[in-house]
């Protein structure tokens, strides 16, 4: 099979584009533009570098163009971050919210959850817990994540001993986190249930390899907690159940539960309870799906 110089240059340009798409896809910081008029591609990466490839002409180039069009579309889809957003009522329960007036009237806006965004990469699952109040302006606030991965029969009580009935099949893993910008900033502990007792897996003040806290968006009312997938025993395709609650210290109940549309408790001394647990499924890390897809395109080409 003879390939002309023009054909060689076309293939060379195509590989440049492939390299650009893959590189940007791995960084998750790109936009790909396809001109249907002249079949040219442009990729603008985070470094401000723009590359363009112009393909036209022969049958070989047309086939290459089709493959690159599919690759560009795949890259745009797979490169986008995957995230599930779980919204929550906010405000006083007297006005349709889920915070009892006992707490609402005291101005505890930093305990009023508005939403939780859950996403993951290849190593961690991330919980972005958002509340009504400014977390930079408070020196206290605790945020709990109760998880049921199904690996053992769970516990109805959490590792911190809060006055909460976790319901369901119980907790196999528990995160107790805090937003104390008046003191130590964002932090947390990760605990695992072995079927009979809780044990601490890691904490942000220890190794900090299995759990991390981020207070970057505290002024906007968002606390981020990252938990190791390996520590939870989770991988792509696995699902887990969870609930998120805000609370105070000691034996306090959950003031606001993500799983409850109404108020969870009406006083510090009254136990709170979870509603129906939420569910999240671990997805392929952004970029990896695109690489697998590009490999599939190459495989299809070879089988023709």
Secondary structure, 3 states (H helix, E strand, C coil): CCCCHHHHHHHHHHHHHHHHHHHHHHHCCEEEEEECCCCEEEEEECCCCEEEEECCCCHHHHHHHHHHHHHHHHHHHHHCCCEEEEECCCCEHHHCCCECHHHHCCCCHHHCEEEEEEEECCCEEEEEEEECCCHHHCCCCEEEEEEECCCCCCECCCCCCCCEECCCCCECEEEEEEEECCCCEEEEEEEEECCCCEEEEEECCCCCCCEEEECCCHHHCEEEEEEEHHHHCCCCCCEEEEEEEEECCCCCCEEEECCCCCCCCCCCCCCEECCCCEEEECCCCCCHHHHHHHHHHHHHHHHC
